[in-house]
Amino acid sequence: MALLIIEHKVRDYAAWRPAYDADEANRQKSGITNGRVYRKAEDENDLALLFDAADVAEARSWAASETLKHTMAKAGVLGAPRISIVA
């Protein structure tokens, strides 16, 4: 089991959250589970997301997918996310 960490800013957390929640099934298909969302105290639109990843190669593939990029853009993610996998 590995930990997938995604950090990014969003335009508006209240608009972003429903899009994040709606994408749960896509994450689970790739073995990305147990998502936790944290907001920085000094900027509530600056997020850190932690996930359990069953397979590192599958997590890397999911994180680099065009589907995720499209989902993030549609949800209001600003700039490129910072994505790390630790095992």
C-alpha positions in Angstrom: 0.0 0.0 0.0 1.3 3.5 -0.9 0.2 7.0 -0.1 -0.8 9.3 -3.0 -0.5 13.0 -2.1 -2.0 15.7 -4.4 -1.6 19.4 -3.6 -3.3 22.2 -5.6 -5.2 25.4 -5.3 -8.8 25.7 -6.5 -10.8 28.7 -7.6 -13.6 28.0 -5.1 -13.7 25.1 -2.6 -17.5 25.1 -2.5 -17.7 24.6 -6.3 -14.7 22.1 -6.3 -16.0 19.8 -3.6 -19.1 18.4 -5.5 -16.9 17.6 -8.5 -14.4 15.8 -6.3 -17.1 13.8 -4.6 -18.7 12.8 -8.0 -15.3 11.4 -9.1 -15.1 8.7 -6.4 -16.0 5.8 -8.7 -13.2 6.7 -11.1 -10.7 6.8 -8.2 -11.8 3.4 -6.9 -11.5 1.8 -10.3 -7.8 2.6 -10.1 -7.3 1.4 -6.6 -7.3 5.0 -5.2 -9.2 4.9 -1.9 -9.7 6.4 1.5 -9.5 10.0 0.3 -8.9 12.7 2.8 -9.1 16.4 2.0 -7.3 19.1 4.0 -7.4 22.8 3.5 -4.6 25.1 4.6 -5.5 27.3 7.5 -4.3 30.5 5.8 -6.0 29.8 2.5 -9.0 27.5 2.4 -8.7 27.1 -1.4 -5.2 25.6 -1.1 -5.7 21.9 -0.7 -3.8 18.7 0.2 -5.5 15.4 -0.7 -4.3 12.1 0.7 -5.3 8.7 -0.7 -4.4 5.1 -0.2 -3.1 3.5 -3.4 -3.2 -0.2 -3.8 -0.7 -0.3 -6.6 2.0 2.3 -7.3 2.1 1.8 -11.1 -1.7 2.1 -11.3 -1.6 5.2 -9.1 1.0 6.9 -11.4 -1.1 6.0 -14.4 -4.3 7.5 -12.9 -2.5 10.6 -11.7 -1.1 11.2 -15.2 -4.3 10.5 -17.0 -6.1 12.9 -19.3 -9.3 12.0 -17.5 -7.9 13.4 -14.2 -6.6 16.5 -15.9 -10.0 17.2 -17.5 -11.8 16.5 -14.2 -9.5 18.9 -12.3 -9.8 21.7 -14.9 -13.6 21.4 -14.9 -13.7 21.5 -11.1 -11.6 24.7 -11.0 -8.2 23.5 -10.1 -5.7 26.4 -10.7 -2.3 25.5 -12.2 -0.6 22.2 -12.3 -1.1 20.0 -9.2 1.9 18.7 -7.2 1.6 14.9 -7.1 3.7 12.6 -4.9 3.6 8.9 -4.1 5.3 7.5 -1.1 5.5 3.9 0.0 
